[in-house]
Amino acid sequence: LITRGEIANGFDAQGVHITADAHSRNMRSEVIGGDLLVAVRGSTSVGVARVYPDYMPTANMNTASARVRLTDAVDSYWVAGFLNSYVGRINSLRLANGVNQLNMNMEELAAVPILLPPIEIQRLIGNKIRKAERLHAIAISSRDQATRLIANALPALPSNKVDRCDWIDSSTLAQRLDPKYYKANYLAARRSVEAVANGQ
């Protein structure tokens, strides 16, 4: 189930899932590769756009998003890039409305002006965005894989939620200034790494 947060930050194949039955009952909100998704709620995310990539499985979306299916005469990645640009964001925010939270309905979304240069230029810029999106997805996947490998390689680490403070050797303070790396789990991880490095 695609959320507006994923439109802003990138799609997550491990995110919220719905049953096949729920998906079949909501085919009007089905999302397939190549669909342009636009956030239509949220004061900071309204108007933000992202193309759902072809390598992701068929999905569904919630009511905070709008789906746009474009013809071959328009490059969807170009449109997403334009909507996310300074000019595109200003145009979207100008048409959005709401008191506590900005919203856009379909008529307001359709009224957002979009610059359409020749298709060759659209594709040239759109291909750069495609490549950037793919590299972003690879980076997230690599980070998650590295996190799992480290978690499996290290012993169970103590939780930081039990104690309200951590006692450390004062000599350690000279190495870093940011406090979160002095928490118990980070210190235990460091000791484990140092032990492996020393052949213990």
VEXZA-269220 format. One record per residue (C-alpha): y, z, x; residue in one letter. Coordinates in pm, whole numbers, padded with zeros to 5 digits, always signed. Each point is the difference from the previous one (the first is absolute). Example, Ala and Ser with C-alpha at 12.3 -4.5 7.8 and 13.67 -1.06 7.14 Angstrom:
REM residues 2
-00450+00780+01230A/+00344-00066+00137S/
REM end
This chain:
REM residues 200
+00000+00000+00000L/+00316-00122+00171I/+00298+00235-00005T/+00366-00065+00078R/-00049+00202+00318G/-00249-00258+00125E/+00246-00279-00078I/+00254+00177+00221A/-00233+00115+00279N/-00305-00229-00001G/-00320-00033-00200F/-00284+00247+00052D/-00354-00115-00077A/-00106+00367+00004Q/+00265+00101-00256G/-00038+00086-00368V/-00292-00177-00169H/-00075-00060-00369I/-00329-00091-00162T/-00103-00361-00063A/+00014+00075-00374D/+00359+00124+00023A/+00090-00308+00202H/-00156-00236-00255S/+00199+00169-00279R/+00325-00056+00188N/-00024-00363+00108M/+00369-00057-00073R/+00079+00217+00302S/-00267-00152+00227E/+00115-00080+00354V/-00155-00268+00219I/+00077-00131+00347G/+00332-00180+00018G/+00163+00190-00287D/+00356+00115+00064L/+00045+00364-00102L/+00339+00157-00059V/+00071+00370-00053A/+00195+00044-00324V/+00041+00379+00011R/+00135+00244+00253G/+00350+00052+00134S/-00100-00098+00354T/-00277-00251-00074S/+00121-00198-00304V/+00014-00368+00093G/-00215+00036+00312V/-00262-00276+00018A/-00328-00070+00181R/-00261-00275-00029V/-00354+00119-00074Y/-00206-00152+00285P/-00296-00233-00052D/-00238+00217+00204Y/+00037+00298-00237M/-00233+00038-00301P/+00115-00067-00354T/+00204+00296-00120A/+00210+00136-00284N/+00352+00139-00008M/+00185+00275-00180N/+00309-00032-00219T/+00237+00069+00290A/-00073-00350+00131S/+00052-00355-00122A/-00219-00297+00092R/+00147-00345+00066V/-00217-00309+00046R/+00192-00284+00159L/-00074-00372+00011T/-00086-00183+00322D/+00362-00117+00017A/+00109+00352+00101V/-00134+00207+00290D/-00077+00351-00126S/+00050+00159+00344Y/+00346-00158+00023W/+00092+00149-00339V/-00132+00342+00103A/+00198-00017+00324G/+00316-00103-00184F/-00035+00279-00260L/-00044+00253+00282N/+00300-00131+00192S/+00344+00160-00023Y/+00122-00264-00246V/-00315+00022-00210G/+00012+00380-00017R/+00367-00005-00104I/-00076-00252-00276N/-00291+00206-00132S/+00190+00330+00007L/+00294-00162-00177R/-00221-00094-00296L/-00207+00321-00009A/+00098+00277-00239N/-00087+00362-00070G/+00140+00351+00034V/-00256+00210+00187N/-00207-00295+00120Q/+00085-00368+00034L/-00207-00244-00205N/-00017-00373-00059M/-00156-00178-00298N/-00143-00351+00018M/+00323-00163-00118E/+00199+00178+00270E/-00259-00092+00262L/+00013-00365-00107A/+00380+00008+00032A/-00006+00095+00371V/+00140-00305+00185P/-00225-00132+00277I/+00104-00251+00264L/-00252-00285+00026L/+00041-00224+00306P/-00229-00303+00048P/-00369+00094-00018I/-00048-00078+00371E/+00252+00270+00093I/-00151+00240-00253Q/-00344-00044+00157R/+00131+00025+00355L/+00156+00341-00071I/-00278+00099-00242G/-00263-00058+00271N/+00180+00243+00229K/-00010+00261-00276I/-00370-00075-00061R/-00074+00060+00366K/+00204+00322+00005A/-00178+00130-00312E/-00340-00079+00152R/+00088+00176+00325L/+00124+00299-00202H/-00333+00016-00185A/-00194-00022+00328I/+00212+00279+00149A/-00070+00228-00297I/-00373-00077+00013S/-00010+00066+00377S/+00187+00328-00043R/-00240+00117-00272D/-00301-00098+00211Q/+00138+00184+00303A/+00065+00308-00213T/-00361+00000-00121R/-00137-00047+00353L/+00209+00288+00135I/-00096+00225-00291A/-00370-00073+00061N/+00028+00049+00377A/+00180+00335-00007L/-00143+00329-00125P/+00122+00144-00326A/+00362+00104+00044L/+00152+00314-00148P/+00228-00037-00297S/+00373+00058+00027N/+00017+00126-00358K/-00155+00342+00058V/+00244+00159+00245D/+00375-00019-00036R/+00053-00011+00378C/-00183-00099+00318D/-00002+00192+00330W/+00018-00216+00311I/+00040+00042+00375D/+00370-00015+00091S/-00077-00240+00286S/-00101-00262-00256T/+00350-00009-00148L/+00137-00194+00296A/-00205-00307-00095Q/+00127-00082-00350R/+00291+00095-00223L/-00135-00114-00340D/-00168+00303-00162P/-00278-00165-00199K/-00197-00072+00319Y/-00031+00374+00061Y/-00195+00057-00320K/-00357+00125+00033A/-00170-00328-00081N/+00201-00197+00257Y/-00058+00261+00269L/-00374+00002-00073A/-00008-00379+00018A/+00181+00011+00334R/-00245+00253+00142R/-00292-00217-00113S/+00148-00311+00163V/+00075+00188+00323E/-00357+00137+00006A/-00144-00351-00032V/+00236-00127+00270A/-00112+00280+00233N/-00365-00077-00066G/-00072+00323-00182Q/
REM end
